[in-house]
């Protein structure tokens, strides 16, 4: 199930990276007992440079997911993938922040949207292509994060803690 999704993302030009996964006991496969980013951080054997190791090469992605079939997958954001993502996190009030911004700025235009494991959403946008769109957390408002150059998102069908 994960491999076809990863290959589909790569076929769009979105660079895929391998992430740790959630074990049956709810812990992160990275083995850190205090892991604060369970199943959401790069698996270093496959992606030693984190999101900078991401690829669109189907053979490499197939090799990774054959070796680690339980792995979660991420999509590297930024100029090289051609996308940036608005991450709307309801746990930090992201949906409320968007509603508060709409009277001044209008509703978000139609775009690709994906539900996240936390009940939020990722809104994908075409990258402007200048390589200068940086990641931010909360700069646009509470619960709104930007994932762009040097960032990544966890992608379906990854498992969430």
C-alpha positions in Angstrom: 0.0 0.0 0.0 2.8 2.4 0.8 4.9 1.6 -2.2 2.3 2.5 -4.8 1.6 5.8 -3.0 5.3 6.6 -2.9 5.8 5.8 -6.6 2.8 7.9 -7.4 4.2 10.9 -5.5 7.6 10.5 -7.2 5.9 10.3 -10.6 4.6 13.8 -10.0 8.1 15.0 -9.4 7.6 15.1 -5.6 10.8 13.8 -3.9 10.0 11.0 -1.5 11.9 10.2 1.7 11.7 7.3 4.1 10.6 8.0 7.7 10.6 5.9 10.8 7.4 4.0 11.6 5.2 3.3 14.6 5.7 -0.1 16.3 2.7 -2.1 17.5 3.3 -0.9 21.1 3.0 2.7 19.9 6.7 3.6 20.1 8.8 4.8 17.3 11.0 2.3 15.4 14.0 4.6 15.9 14.3 3.1 19.4 14.5 6.3 21.4 12.3 5.9 24.4 11.8 9.7 24.6 11.1 10.2 20.8 9.0 13.3 20.5 8.4 12.9 16.8 7.2 9.3 16.5 7.1 8.0 13.0 7.7 11.4 11.6 11.5 11.7 11.3 13.8 10.5 8.6 15.2 6.9 8.7 19.0 7.7 8.6 20.1 4.5 6.8 17.9 5.3 3.8 18.0 9.1 4.1 21.3 10.1 5.8 20.8 13.8 4.9 17.1 13.8 5.9 14.9 15.5 3.3 18.0 16.3 1.2 18.2 12.5 0.5 14.7 12.5 -0.9 14.4 11.1 -4.5 12.0 10.6 -7.4 13.9 7.4 -8.5 11.4 4.6 -8.4 14.1 1.9 -8.1 15.5 3.5 -5.0 12.1 4.0 -3.4 11.2 0.4 -4.2 14.5 -0.7 -2.6 13.8 1.3 0.5 10.3 0.0 1.0 11.3 -3.6 0.2 13.9 -3.4 3.0 11.6 -1.5 5.4 8.0 -2.3 4.4 6.6 -0.7 7.5 8.2 2.6 7.0 6.3 5.8 6.8 6.9 8.1 3.8 7.5 11.8 3.5 7.5 14.3 0.7 10.3 16.8 0.6 8.9 20.3 0.0 10.6 23.2 -1.7 11.8 24.2 -5.1 13.2 20.7 -6.1 9.8 19.1 -5.6 8.0 22.1 -7.0 5.6 22.5 -4.0 5.2 24.2 -0.7 2.7 23.2 1.9 0.5 25.0 4.4 0.1 22.7 7.4 -3.1 23.5 9.3 -2.8 22.0 12.8 -6.1 22.0 14.8 -4.3 21.1 18.0 -2.8 24.6 17.9 -5.8 26.4 16.5 -5.0 26.3 12.8 -8.6 26.1 11.6 -9.6 28.9 13.9 -6.7 31.0 12.7 -7.7 30.5 9.0 -11.2 31.5 9.8 -10.0 34.6 11.5 -7.8 35.5 8.5 -10.5 35.1 5.9 -12.4 38.4 6.4 -9.2 40.3 5.6 -7.6 38.0 3.1 -10.4 35.9 1.6 -10.7 32.1 1.5 -7.9 30.0 0.4 -8.0 29.2 -3.3 -8.8 25.7 -4.5 -5.7 23.4 -4.2 -4.7 19.9 -3.4 -5.6 19.1 0.2 -4.8 16.0 2.3 -6.1 15.1 5.8 -3.3 14.6 8.3 -3.1 12.1 11.1 -3.8 14.7 13.7 -7.1 15.8 12.0 -5.6 18.8 10.3 -4.8 19.2 6.7 -1.9 19.8 4.3 -2.7 22.4 1.6 -0.3 22.0 -1.3 0.8 24.9 -3.6 3.1 25.3 -6.5 6.5 26.6 -5.4 7.4 30.0 -6.8 10.7 28.6 -8.0 13.1 31.1 -6.5 14.4 28.8 -3.7 13.8 31.3 -1.0 10.5 30.2 0.5 11.5 29.2 4.0 9.8 26.9 6.6 8.0 28.5 9.5 6.0 27.5 12.5 3.2 29.9 13.5 4.5 32.9 11.6 1.2 33.2 9.7 -0.7 32.6 12.9 -1.3 29.9 15.6 -1.5 26.4 14.1 -0.3 27.4 10.6 3.0 26.1 9.5 4.8 26.5 6.2 6.8 23.6 4.8 9.0 24.7 1.9 12.7 24.7 1.0 14.5 22.3 3.3 11.3 20.9 4.8 9.0 17.9 4.4 5.6 16.5 5.2 4.5 13.1 6.3 2.4 11.7 3.5 -0.5 9.1 3.3 -0.7 6.2 3.9 1.8 6.7 6.7 0.7 5.7 10.2 0.4 8.3 12.9 1.1 7.7 16.6 
